Amino acid sequence: MNTKLNTTVLRATIALAAALMASPVLAADINLGGAWSTQTGLGNLSNIEQVAGNAGDGAGNSNFGSITQSGNDDVADITQSGQRNRAVIAQTGNGNVAEVTQNGSGNDLELAQSGNDNRFSAQQSGSENAILAQQFGGASATLLQNGSNNSIQLYQAAGQNVAYVSQSGNGNRAVILQR
């Protein structure tokens, strides 16, 4: 990568981290699990479903989900089953949609969407998979992970970008940068 591109990615990563860290829910002990939703604006919808398994099997323990939305008509949905899964969604703007499903253990996802009409869908199945994503103005992404220790880093800016990534197996890495 050239220096200008590295600087842009670094700034975007710092901005994403700042947006996610600004949420008071990250101060909570995520090892205890929990679900948090904060919304400002009109017509926003959020849903966090944490599914427990059969008694004694440990499923549904210590999952953490957080949704922060500021704008109008944003929709976010997190569904988690298993243990120690973590999903954090932050959306600013109008008409953004985010859907996250996590099955397994130790999966991690952080998403920040800014602007209007972004679309994001992610499914993580397995263990220790990671997604870090940031989208601006009309971007669309579908990310699928099945296996263990896979990672996706996604940055889409300048609107109307589309990304589809599917990882199966173990130890896969993907970095997507679209401007």
C-alpha positions in Angstrom: 0.0 0.0 0.0 1.1 3.5 -0.6 1.7 6.0 2.3 -1.5 8.0 1.5 -3.6 4.9 1.5 -2.0 3.7 4.8 -2.8 7.1 6.3 -6.4 7.0 5.2 -6.9 3.5 6.6 -5.2 4.5 9.9 -7.5 7.6 10.2 -10.6 5.5 9.4 -9.5 2.9 12.0 -9.0 5.5 14.6 -12.4 7.1 13.8 -14.1 3.7 14.1 -12.4 3.0 17.4 -13.4 6.5 18.7 -17.0 6.0 17.7 -17.2 2.6 19.3 -15.3 3.6 22.5 -17.7 6.7 22.9 -20.4 4.2 23.7 -20.8 3.8 27.5 -21.6 0.1 27.2 -18.0 -0.7 26.4 -17.1 0.3 30.0 -19.2 -2.7 31.1 -17.5 -6.0 31.9 -18.2 -7.9 28.6 -17.2 -11.1 30.3 -20.5 -11.0 32.2 -22.4 -10.6 29.0 -25.4 -8.3 28.4 -27.4 -6.5 25.8 -27.4 -2.7 25.4 -29.3 -0.4 23.0 -29.2 3.4 22.8 -31.2 5.2 20.1 -31.8 8.9 19.2 -34.0 10.0 16.4 -37.2 8.8 14.9 -38.3 5.4 13.6 -35.3 3.5 14.7 -35.6 -0.3 15.5 -33.1 -2.4 17.4 -33.3 -6.1 18.5 -30.7 -8.1 20.4 -31.5 -11.8 20.9 -29.2 -13.9 23.0 -30.3 -17.6 22.9 -29.4 -19.9 25.7 -28.8 -23.6 25.0 -29.8 -26.6 27.0 -29.3 -26.4 30.7 -25.8 -27.1 31.7 -24.1 -27.0 28.3 -22.8 -23.4 28.7 -24.5 -22.1 25.5 -25.7 -18.5 25.7 -23.2 -17.6 28.4 -21.3 -14.3 28.4 -22.5 -13.0 25.1 -22.4 -9.3 24.7 -24.4 -7.2 22.2 -24.5 -3.4 21.8 -26.5 -1.2 19.4 -26.1 2.6 19.2 -28.1 4.5 16.6 -28.4 8.2 16.0 -30.5 9.3 13.1 -33.9 8.2 11.6 -35.3 4.9 10.3 -32.2 2.9 11.2 -32.5 -0.9 11.8 -30.1 -3.1 13.7 -30.5 -6.8 14.7 -28.0 -9.0 16.7 -28.7 -12.7 17.3 -26.2 -14.6 19.4 -26.0 -18.3 20.5 -23.0 -19.9 22.1 -20.7 -18.2 24.5 -18.4 -15.3 24.7 -19.6 -13.8 21.4 -19.4 -10.0 21.1 -21.1 -7.7 18.6 -21.1 -3.9 18.7 -23.0 -1.8 16.1 -22.9 2.0 15.9 -24.9 3.7 13.2 -25.3 7.4 12.5 -27.4 8.8 9.7 -30.7 7.7 8.2 -32.0 4.4 6.7 -29.0 2.2 7.7 -29.6 -1.5 8.2 -27.3 -4.0 10.1 -28.0 -7.6 10.7 -25.5 -9.8 12.7 -25.8 -13.5 13.6 -23.2 -15.2 15.8 -23.1 -18.9 16.5 -20.3 -20.6 18.4 -17.8 -19.1 20.9 -15.5 -16.1 21.0 -16.6 -14.5 17.8 -16.1 -10.7 17.7 -17.7 -8.1 15.4 -17.5 -4.3 15.4 -19.4 -2.2 12.9 -19.7 1.5 12.4 -21.9 2.9 9.6 -22.1 6.6 8.9 -24.2 8.5 6.3 -27.4 7.2 4.8 -28.7 3.9 3.4 -25.8 1.6 4.3 -26.6 -2.1 4.3 -24.6 -4.7 6.3 -25.1 -8.4 7.0 -22.7 -10.7 8.8 -22.9 -14.4 9.9 -20.2 -15.9 12.1 -20.2 -19.6 12.8 -17.4 -21.4 14.7 -15.0 -19.9 17.1 -12.7 -16.9 17.5 -13.7 -15.3 14.2 -13.3 -11.5 13.9 -14.9 -8.7 11.8 -14.0 -5.0 11.9 -16.1 -3.0 9.5 -16.7 0.6 8.6 -19.0 1.9 5.9 -20.1 5.3 4.6 -23.0 6.6 2.5 -24.9 3.9 0.6 -22.4 1.0 0.9 -23.4 -2.6 1.1 -21.6 -5.6 2.6 -22.4 -9.3 3.2 -19.7 -11.1 5.2 -19.8 -14.8 6.0 -17.4 -16.7 8.3 -17.6 -20.5 9.0 -14.7 -22.1 10.9 -12.1 -20.8 13.3 -9.7 -17.9 13.6 -10.9 -16.1 10.4 -10.7 -12.3 10.1 -12.2 -9.7 7.9 -11.4 -6.0 7.9 -13.7 -3.9 5.7 -13.6 -0.2 4.9 -16.0 1.3 2.3 -16.2 5.0 1.6 -17.6 7.3 -1.1 -20.9 5.4 -1.3 -22.4 2.7 -3.5 -19.6 0.3 -2.8 -20.5 -3.4 -2.6 -18.6 -6.2 -0.9 -19.2 -9.9 -0.5 -16.8 -12.0 1.4 -17.2 -15.7 2.4 -14.6 -17.5 4.5 -14.7 -21.2 5.2 -12.1 -23.2 7.1 -9.6 -21.9 9.6 -7.1 -19.0 9.6 -8.4 -17.1 6.6 -7.7 -13.3 6.4 -9.3 -10.7 4.2 -8.8 -6.9 4.0 -11.2 -4.9 1.8 -10.7 -1.2 1.1 -13.0 0.6 -1.3 -13.1 4.3 -1.9 
